[in-house]
């Protein structure tokens, strides 16, 4: 719930809302859905970006975003296994995961936008950016995100039988 709320707060200035559903691995994606996959692994080795919080692939038939949950916890200074025992740690991880998902959704829907100097679209999100204050998109990102979302919806409507 915290993750979903945080994604909503970040995307609201672009006029976007999200509906969420959980699915088993390999489940079909319905038209208009974007796939967000939460992984228990840390991704690639440290020499190949193993500390990444998330990755996005836009060239697939259905764009996909992978979020490396242990890396998000570690970026907050938390041991991934210790998170389950603490309500406060779970809340912080939920906020951080929401910000990582929002960051990656910008990459999906507005791929022309590069990383920013500040805010949610920074190239590197540390503990402060992940769970403190109020996350926001930088100037121009909300407009690009809204435009990209409209284009995505239109492309999905054209592909429907």
Secondary structure, 3 states (H helix, E strand, C coil): CHHHHHHHHHHHHHCCCCCCCCCCCCCCCCCCCCEEEEECCCCCCHHHCCCCCEEEECCCCCCEEEEEHHHHHHHCCCCHHHHHHCHHHHHHHHHHHHHHHHHHHHHHHCCCCCCECCHHHECCCCHHHHHCCCCCCCCCHHHHHHHHHHHHHHHHHHHCC
